[in-house]
Amino acid sequence: MDQATQLSRAALMFLSRREGLKDVATEVPALRRIARRFIAGETLEEAVSAVKELNAQGLTVSFDHLNEAVRNADETLDEVREYQRLLARIDQLGVQGNVSLKLTQCGLLFDPELALRNAREVVANAKRRGSFVRVDMEQGEVTQATLDVVRALHREFGEPHVGAVLQSYLYRTESDARALCAERIRIRLCKGAYLEGPGIAYQDKRDVDDNFLRVMRILLDSGLYHGIATHDERMIEETLAYARKKGLARGAFEFQMLYGIRRDLQERLVAEGHPVRVYVPYGKHWYPYFMRRLAERPANVWFVMKNLVKG
């Protein structure tokens, strides 16, 4: 990654964390319209409508209610209630999907025990409904705390109902993958969307990709049902080649992609008979997520600016 791109990413990630900008940005109509490329709506019913279309195309989904870095106990309870409504709606409509949950929306940043209790309520509901909760991975400072919570939930609820996310830009991810697979914890492998320093993360894309492939092989060797989350066609082809080499049947793992990104690739993989799950975010607190999508490809900023000028 060249220096200019690194600086652009750093600037976008800095802006994503500015609390004041969150409120301003979400009130700009043109920006809200552009964000809808990546966000399935601000309400549960808007997200459900988008998911029905995805299901009709043969895609499964993972809903994510956007509201990270919560620092108020009452607000965390609101998040739990939203996930209870979401799980009930999935059940009621027979939607082909599950949910993803960030622990910082459960209180991890100020009370890890509260975060565990809140996440436990969500996973317990999912288990009663025969569903699954993917505990999202966030910034490096909460990686260990997040895995600690996942392990506690897994001990109580088991493999079919809770899983983890690992990010290939972190040095620790290969060893985490081996440990989690040994404990039979299902993993979503992605490259990572936060800005991490050289003390804990690879800085060169080639190193991130190489680690992604190393960890992918660990996952496919484990016999568990994992998610390989990427829009990178080389990563996808390498994964398919390794699966063929190991004699794995289609359906032994799934690909995962983000809502609104590489729809052509999603459709192609489904047509070839590969399971594909789309990560579907919704909610009014979409600004940080949207900024991370821009940071992944800073050239998108010019597209945004042109559309803002048009109004």
C-alpha positions in Angstrom: 0.0 0.0 0.0 1.5 3.4 -1.0 2.0 6.2 1.4 -0.9 8.3 0.0 -3.3 5.5 0.3 -2.2 4.8 3.9 -2.7 8.5 4.8 -6.1 8.5 3.1 -7.2 5.4 5.1 -5.8 6.8 8.3 -7.8 10.0 7.8 -11.0 8.2 7.0 -10.6 5.9 10.0 -10.0 9.0 12.2 -13.2 10.6 10.9 -15.1 7.4 11.5 -14.4 7.8 15.3 -15.5 11.4 15.6 -18.7 11.4 17.6 -19.9 14.8 16.5 -19.6 13.9 12.8 -21.9 10.9 13.3 -24.8 13.1 14.1 -24.1 15.6 11.4 -23.5 13.0 8.6 -26.6 11.0 9.2 -28.7 14.1 8.7 -27.3 14.9 5.2 -29.8 13.5 2.7 -27.3 13.0 -0.1 -24.9 11.1 2.2 -27.7 8.9 3.5 -28.6 8.1 -0.1 -25.0 7.1 -1.0 -24.7 5.1 2.2 -27.6 2.9 1.1 -25.3 1.2 -1.3 -23.7 -0.5 1.8 -26.5 -0.3 4.4 -29.8 -2.2 4.0 -31.8 0.6 5.7 -32.3 2.3 9.0 -35.1 0.0 10.3 -35.5 -3.7 10.8 -38.3 -3.8 8.3 -36.2 -2.2 5.6 -33.5 -4.7 6.3 -35.9 -7.6 6.1 -37.2 -6.4 2.8 -33.6 -6.3 1.4 -32.9 -9.8 2.8 -36.0 -11.3 1.1 -34.6 -10.2 -2.2 -31.2 -11.8 -1.4 -32.8 -15.0 -0.3 -34.7 -15.1 -3.6 -31.4 -15.1 -5.3 -30.1 -18.1 -3.4 -28.1 -16.0 -0.8 -28.2 -16.5 2.9 -27.5 -13.5 5.2 -26.2 -12.4 8.5 -28.0 -9.3 10.0 -26.0 -6.7 11.9 -27.7 -3.9 13.8 -25.3 -1.0 13.6 -24.4 0.7 16.9 -20.9 0.1 18.1 -18.8 1.5 21.0 -21.9 2.0 23.2 -20.9 3.5 26.6 -24.2 3.6 28.4 -25.7 0.5 30.2 -29.3 1.5 29.2 -28.3 1.7 25.6 -26.9 -1.8 25.7 -30.2 -3.1 26.8 -31.8 -1.4 23.9 -29.4 -3.3 21.6 -30.4 -6.6 23.3 -34.0 -5.9 22.7 -33.4 -5.1 19.1 -31.6 -8.4 18.6 -34.5 -10.2 20.3 -36.9 -8.5 17.9 -34.6 -9.4 15.0 -34.4 -13.1 15.9 -38.1 -13.3 16.3 -38.7 -11.7 12.9 -36.3 -14.1 11.2 -38.1 -17.0 12.9 -41.6 -15.6 12.0 -40.8 -15.0 8.3 -38.6 -18.0 7.7 -35.8 -15.8 6.5 -32.6 -17.7 5.6 -30.2 -16.0 7.9 -28.7 -15.5 11.3 -27.2 -12.5 13.2 -23.9 -10.8 13.8 -23.3 -9.0 17.1 -20.5 -6.6 18.2 -19.6 -6.8 21.8 -18.9 -3.1 22.1 -22.6 -2.6 21.5 -23.2 -4.8 24.5 -20.9 -2.8 26.8 -17.5 -4.3 26.3 -15.7 -1.0 26.5 -16.8 -0.1 30.0 -18.1 -3.4 31.6 -17.0 -6.7 30.2 -19.2 -8.7 32.5 -22.2 -6.7 31.3 -21.2 -7.4 27.7 -21.1 -11.1 28.5 -24.5 -11.0 30.1 -26.0 -9.1 27.2 -24.5 -11.4 24.6 -25.6 -14.4 26.6 -29.2 -13.2 26.3 -29.0 -12.9 22.6 -27.3 -16.3 22.1 -29.8 -18.0 24.5 -32.6 -16.7 22.3 -30.9 -17.8 19.1 -30.4 -21.3 20.6 -34.1 -21.6 21.5 -34.9 -20.7 17.9 -32.3 -23.1 16.4 -30.3 -20.1 15.1 -26.7 -18.8 15.3 -24.9 -15.7 16.5 -21.6 -14.6 15.0 -19.7 -12.5 17.4 -17.9 -9.8 15.3 -14.3 -8.8 15.8 -13.5 -5.2 16.3 -10.4 -3.1 16.9 -7.2 -4.8 18.2 -7.5 -3.5 21.7 -10.6 -5.7 22.3 -9.4 -8.8 20.4 -8.6 -10.9 23.5 -11.6 -9.8 25.5 -13.9 -10.6 22.5 -12.4 -14.1 22.2 -12.8 -14.6 26.0 -16.5 -13.9 25.7 -16.9 -16.2 22.6 -15.2 -19.0 24.5 -17.5 -18.5 27.5 -20.6 -18.5 25.3 -19.4 -21.5 23.3 -18.9 -23.5 26.5 -22.5 -22.9 27.4 -24.3 -23.0 24.1 -22.1 -25.0 21.8 -20.8 -25.1 18.2 -24.2 -24.7 16.4 -25.1 -21.5 18.1 -22.1 -19.2 18.4 -19.0 -18.4 16.5 -16.0 -16.0 16.2 -14.4 -13.7 13.6 -10.7 -13.6 12.9 -8.8 -10.9 10.9 -5.8 -11.9 8.8 -4.0 -8.6 9.3 -3.2 -9.4 12.9 0.0 -11.3 13.7 -1.8 -13.4 16.3 -4.5 -14.8 14.0 -2.8 -18.0 12.8 -2.4 -19.1 16.4 -5.9 -18.0 17.4 -7.3 -20.0 14.4 -5.5 -23.2 15.5 -6.7 -22.8 19.1 -10.3 -22.0 18.2 -10.5 -24.9 15.7 -9.2 -27.3 18.4 -12.1 -26.0 20.6 -14.5 -26.6 17.7 -15.5 -22.9 17.4 -16.7 -21.8 14.0 -14.8 -18.9 12.4 -15.5 -16.2 9.9 -12.1 -15.3 8.4 -11.7 -11.8 6.9 -8.8 -9.4 6.2 -9.8 -6.7 8.7 -11.3 -3.3 8.4 -9.7 -1.3 11.3 -6.5 0.7 11.2 -3.9 -1.2 13.3 -0.3 -0.3 14.0 2.9 -2.4 13.1 3.1 -3.6 16.7 0.1 -6.0 16.2 -0.7 -6.1 12.5 0.8 -6.6 9.1 1.1 -3.3 7.1 1.7 -4.7 3.6 -1.2 -6.2 1.6 0.9 -9.1 0.5 1.5 -10.1 4.1 -2.2 -9.8 4.9 -3.1 -12.0 1.9 -0.4 -14.6 2.7 -1.7 -14.9 6.3 -5.3 -15.1 5.0 -4.3 -18.1 2.9 -2.4 -19.8 5.7 -5.4 -19.4 8.0 -7.9 -20.4 5.3 -6.0 -23.8 5.0 -6.2 -24.3 8.8 -10.0 -23.7 8.7 -10.6 -26.0 5.8 -8.5 -28.7 7.4 -10.5 -28.5 10.6 -13.7 -30.3 9.5 -15.8 -27.4 10.9 -18.2 -25.2 8.9 -16.4 -21.9 8.6 -17.0 -18.7 6.6 -14.3 -17.4 4.2 -15.1 -13.7 4.0 -13.5 -11.9 1.0 -14.3 -10.1 -2.2 -10.8 -10.7 -3.5 -11.0 -13.1 -6.5 -7.5 -14.4 -5.9 -8.4 -15.4 -2.4 -11.6 -17.1 -3.6 -9.8 -19.0 -6.3 -7.0 -20.1 -3.9 -9.7 -21.3 -1.5 -11.6 -23.3 -4.1 -8.3 -24.8 -5.3 -7.4 -25.9 -1.8 -10.9 -27.3 -1.3 -10.5 -29.4 -4.5 -7.1 -30.6 -3.4 -8.5 -31.8 0.0 -11.5 -33.4 -1.7 -14.0 -31.2 0.2 -17.6 -31.2 -1.0 -19.4 -28.0 -1.9 -21.1 -26.9 1.2 -18.3 -27.9 3.5 -17.7 -24.1 4.1 -19.3 -20.9 2.8 -18.1 -17.7 1.3 -19.2 -14.5 2.9 -19.4 -11.0 1.4 -20.7 -7.5 2.4 -24.0 -6.1 1.3 -23.7 -4.0 -1.8 -20.2 -5.1 -2.7 -19.4 -7.4 -5.7 -23.0 -8.6 -6.3 -21.8 -10.1 -9.6 -19.3 -12.3 -7.7 -22.0 -13.3 -5.2 -24.3 -14.4 -8.0 -21.6 -16.2 -9.9 -20.6 -18.3 -6.9 -24.2 -19.2 -6.1 -24.7 -20.2 -9.7 -21.6 -22.5 -9.4 -23.2 -24.2 -6.4 -21.2 -22.5 -3.6 -23.0 -21.3 -0.4 -22.7 -17.5 -0.1 -23.8 -15.5 3.0 -24.2 -11.7 2.7 -23.5 -9.5 5.8 -26.4 -7.2 6.0 -26.0 -4.1 8.2 -28.9 -1.8 9.1 -29.7 0.9 11.6 -29.5 4.6 12.1 -25.9 4.5 13.5 -24.4 3.7 10.1 -21.7 6.4 9.9 -18.7 4.5 11.3 -19.4 1.4 9.2 -19.8 3.5 6.1 -16.5 5.3 6.7 -14.7 1.9 7.1 -16.1 0.8 3.7 -14.7 4.0 2.2 -11.3 3.5 4.0 -11.0 0.0 2.4 -10.9 1.8 -1.0 -10.2 5.5 -0.6 -10.9 6.1 -4.3 -14.5 5.7 -3.4 -14.3 9.1 -1.7 -14.3 10.9 -5.0 -17.4 9.0 -6.0 -19.1 10.2 -2.8 -17.9 13.8 -3.2 -19.3 14.0 -6.8 -22.6 12.7 -5.6 -22.8 15.1 -2.7 -22.2 18.0 -5.2 -25.0 16.7 -7.3 -27.2 16.7 -4.1 
